[in-house]
Amino acid sequence: MPIALIKIIEGRSPDKKRRLIESVSRAMAESLEMPVDAVRVLLHEYPSGHWGRGGQLVSDIRAEAASEPSGAQLADATAKLLAN
């Protein structure tokens, strides 16, 4: 019985996790020419404070991105400056 171990950052909806497990199971069953019922998928979810990307914690990257103004906010600020 093949087992897929998938590690993801927590926060995805049950529906997204369900679709992930279904698609991985189908792909493995098809590739290995075996019944999908024989495939096992294990999801390991980690908090963003336990996951690093580019030498930084993902929680820090997300906090930094949330504090930065969006493109629309920058466009509004630029329009206001040009209007004065």
N, C-alpha and C positions, 0 to 999 in steps of 0.2 A: 504494500500500500504506500503510494508516494505521499509525502507530506510537504506542503509549502509553508515556509515560515516568513511572514511579512511583518516588517517593523515600520510603524507609522507614528506620526505625532497625533496625540489625542485631539478630539474636537470634531471629528466627522460624524455625521448623522448615522443612525442605524441603517437607513436606506442605502447610503453610500457604501457602508461596510458590507451590507448584504449583496449589493451589486458587484463589489470587488471579489468577494468570496465566490459568487456564482460564476463570474467570468474567468477567474483563475482556475476554478475547478473544471469548467468546460474545456479550457485550453489545455490543461494537463491531461485530461481524459482523452481528448482528441489526439494530442501529440503522442501519447503512450499507447493509444489504441486499447483503451480499457474502459470499464463502466465508470461513470462520474461518481457513483456511490462509493467507489474504492478510494477516491481522492480525499485527503484531509487538508484543511487550511487552518493555520493558526495565526491570529493577529496579535501582535504585541504592540500595545499603545503606550507611548511615552509622553510625559508632560513636556511642553516646549522648553522648560528650564533644564531638561535633561538631554537636550538634543542640540548639537552644534552644527553650524554651517559657516564656512569661511572663517573659522577661528573665533566665532562669536556664538553665544547662546541664541537660539531662535526666539526665545522670549524677549531678549534685548532687541533683536532686529525688529520684531513686531512692535514693541513699545516705541522704538525710534520712528518707525514708519507711521504709526498712529499719531505721533506728535507733529509730523511734518505736514505742511499744508498740501492739499490735493491740487491737481492740475487746474481744476475749475476755480479754486480759491486763488491760485496764483494769477490766473487770467483776469479775475475780477479785480484783484489788487493792482495789476498792471493797467487795466482800463481806467481805474480811478486815478492813478498817478498821471496817466496821459491826458485825462480830462481836465486836470487842474492847471 
